[in-house]
Amino acid sequence: MSSSPQSVEDLFRPPVLRPFTGTLDRSLFSRTIPLAAAAINDVKQISRLRKDLARSKELLNVERISPIAPHPDSAQAALGKKCLLLDPLFKAGEPSTWGEVVKTASDQNELVVVPYDLKLDYDYFNFVDVITAILPEELHGEIPSGFNVAGHVAHLNLREQYHPYKKIIGEILVDKNTHIRTVINKVDNVGTESEFRTFAYEVLAGPDDMDVEVRENECTFHFDYSKVYWNSKLESEHTRLIRSFQPGEVVCDVMAGIGPFAVPAGKKGVFVWANDMNPESYKYLDEAIKKNKVGQYVRPFNEDGRTFIHKAADSVLQASEAGDHVIVQRKVRRSDKDKPLPPPDKIAVPPTISHFVMNLPASAYTFVHHYRGLYAGKEKLFAPHTSTKLPLVHVHCFALKSDDEVPLLDICERLTSELGVKMVPGDAENPGEASIYNVRDVAPAKRMFCASFRVPAEVAFAPRT
């Protein structure tokens, strides 16, 4: 490294280790940066002087490095003496390089400018720093820094050009993420090779241990990540829909997985008929219901989602007619704690489903025609006979990534084809319109959406076939 770097960025930039030999030598990231430091004579003045130096931009301002350090003299450090690291342009023995705040504080005997050797090592540099030092420059454009996390497992989906470096990428991820012990790489496509959305994988770093536990929306989930579907990047989408569910409503989760929608909704006081066709997902869904104590509200099922849509509607109506309910003890205010407990509330299962969730973006829209005849012969359960609206359906799907209406129109065309009723982008509360929410980008040209619409009356009340 040059003794006269062009910028602060040059000083703290990682070394270039290209061509890469295939072995990560962490010692090559160690370096010593000569700085000047303001040794503070009275430790009580550190806070004030730090603010003054930061305001005048004379203080070292580098990410992940505290400008407060022990005195470079070990004897002084043992006495609790501290110093403030200064901008690299300052030289300890050259007052002409100092700023006005340092000069003034030095003249007033508040500090002494001393040499300071700042030692950096592999631990200082983050994942992107290290991988940039290793990868050829032509691969810097899309460094694989994003990954799905399930407990202690990081799940990558590496593009082919990164495959020669996959083991070292896994090793660095473990180094740079204290909660990650295992790194895996997907070797096929979710939703195409497996109807259960599971995938073949290879271990890049750490033990082949896929038994994980995660927390989301104040709920705990335990599962074997190799046998069920989980995506930590969908947490905000789970939260968004859960917030739209009201306590006392019924939600039918057609492809519930291990319950990231169903279990937190149950904790909120929402009745959920939660289904997944994967026996392993059903097993862990049932476990999550028990673990999170939502058994009063959430009922698990292990059926094909196509037939479950009608079965759920019938089952909810039967449960309501049978008087199924939950008993909830009212919360007592602190000021009323000495009074007799109020009688508990009895919350009955309503006769109809308010929301259907279909989180199977690769193919959920192909299930939509199964809403035909959902409430055949049950018109009197809904408006105008009652105040109840027909259910909202939330269908997750993939479409082209585009800022115009092309993906929205494409989604509505698919829904139209399945429903047999014209659908257009708009407001789900208006007949024939779907609210389409942009969930997230999943690839450079691919985006995940959630299309929400009310089941059209001509579909819901059509004869069952």
Rosetta blueprint (number, residue, H / E / L):
1 M L
2 S L
3 S L
4 S L
5 P L
6 Q L
7 S L
8 V H
9 E H
10 D H
11 L H
12 F L
13 R L
14 P L
15 P L
16 V L
17 L L
18 R L
19 P L
20 F L
21 T L
22 G L
23 T L
24 L L
25 D L
26 R H
27 S H
28 L H
29 F H
30 S L
31 R E
32 T E
33 I E
34 P E
35 L E
36 A E
37 A E
38 A E
39 A E
40 I E
41 N L
42 D L
43 V H
44 K H
45 Q H
46 I H
47 S H
48 R H
49 L H
50 R H
51 K H
52 D H
53 L H
54 A H
55 R H
56 S L
57 K L
58 E L
59 L E
60 L L
61 N L
62 V L
63 E L
64 R L
65 I L
66 S L
67 P L
68 I E
69 A E
70 P E
71 H L
72 P L
73 D L
74 S H
75 A H
76 Q H
77 A H
78 A H
79 L L
80 G L
81 K L
82 K E
83 C E
84 L E
85 L E
86 L E
87 D L
88 P L
89 L L
90 F L
91 K E
92 A L
93 G L
94 E E
95 P H
96 S H
97 T H
98 W L
99 G L
100 E H
101 V H
102 V H
103 K H
104 T H
105 A H
106 S H
107 D H
108 Q L
109 N L
110 E L
111 L E
112 V E
113 V E
114 V E
115 P E
116 Y E
117 D E
118 L E
119 K E
120 L E
121 D L
122 Y H
123 D H
124 Y H
125 F L
126 N L
127 F H
128 V H
129 D H
130 V H
131 I H
132 T H
133 A H
134 I H
135 L L
136 P L
137 E H
138 E H
139 L H
140 H H
141 G H
142 E H
143 I L
144 P L
145 S L
146 G L
147 F L
148 N E
149 V E
150 A E
151 G L
152 H L
153 V E
154 A E
155 H E
156 L E
157 N L
158 L L
159 R L
160 E H
161 Q H
162 Y H
163 H H
164 P H
165 Y H
166 K H
167 K H
168 I H
169 I H
170 G H
171 E H
172 I H
173 L H
174 V H
175 D H
176 K H
177 N L
178 T L
179 H L
180 I L
181 R L
182 T E
183 V E
184 I E
185 N E
186 K E
187 V L
188 D L
189 N L
190 V L
191 G L
192 T L
193 E L
194 S L
195 E L
196 F L
197 R L
198 T L
199 F L
200 A L
201 Y E
202 E E
203 V E
204 L E
205 A E
206 G L
207 P L
208 D L
209 D L
210 M L
211 D E
212 V E
213 E E
214 V E
215 R E
216 E E
217 N L
218 E L
219 C E
220 T E
221 F E
222 H E
223 F E
224 D E
225 Y L
226 S L
227 K L
228 V L
229 Y L
230 W L
231 N L
232 S H
233 K H
234 L H
235 E H
236 S H
237 E H
238 H H
239 T H
240 R H
241 L H
242 I H
243 R H
244 S H
245 F L
246 Q L
247 P L
248 G L
249 E L
250 V E
251 V E
252 C E
253 D E
254 V L
255 M L
256 A L
257 G L
258 I L
259 G L
260 P L
261 F L
262 A H
263 V H
264 P H
265 A H
266 G H
267 K H
268 K L
269 G L
270 V L
271 F E
272 V E
273 W E
274 A E
275 N E
276 D L
277 M L
278 N L
279 P H
280 E H
281 S H
282 Y H
283 K H
284 Y H
285 L H
286 D H
287 E H
288 A H
289 I H
290 K H
291 K H
292 N L
293 K L
294 V L
295 G L
296 Q L
297 Y L
298 V E
299 R E
300 P E
301 F E
302 N L
303 E L
304 D L
305 G H
306 R H
307 T H
308 F H
309 I H
310 H H
311 K H
312 A H
313 A H
314 D H
315 S H
316 V H
317 L H
318 Q H
319 A H
320 S H
321 E H
322 A L
323 G L
324 D L
325 H E
326 V E
327 I E
328 V E
329 Q L
330 R L
331 K L
332 V L
333 R L
334 R H
335 S H
336 D H
337 K L
338 D L
339 K L
340 P L
341 L L
342 P L
343 P L
344 P L
345 D E
346 K E
347 I E
348 A E
349 V L
350 P L
351 P L
352 T L
353 I L
354 S L
355 H E
356 F E
357 V E
358 M E
359 N L
360 L L
361 P L
362 A L
363 S L
364 A H
365 Y H
366 T H
367 F H
368 V H
369 H H
370 H H
371 Y H
372 R L
373 G L
374 L L
375 Y L
376 A L
377 G L
378 K L
379 E H
380 K H
381 L H
382 F L
383 A L
384 P L
385 H L
386 T L
387 S L
388 T L
389 K L
390 L L
391 P L
392 L E
393 V E
394 H E
395 V E
396 H E
397 C E
398 F E
399 A E
400 L E
401 K L
402 S L
403 D L
404 D L
405 E L
406 V H
407 P H
408 L H
409 L H
410 D H
411 I H
412 C H
413 E H
414 R H
415 L H
416 T H
417 S H
418 E H
419 L H
420 G L
421 V L
422 K L
423 M L
424 V E
425 P E
426 G L
427 D L
428 A L
429 E L
430 N L
431 P L
432 G L
433 E E
434 A E
435 S E
436 I E
437 Y E
438 N E
439 V E
440 R E
441 D E
442 V E
443 A E
444 P L
445 A L
446 K E
447 R E
448 M E
449 F E
450 C E
451 A E
452 S E
453 F E
454 R E
455 V L
456 P L
457 A H
458 E H
459 V H
460 A H
461 F L
462 A L
463 P L
464 R L
465 T L
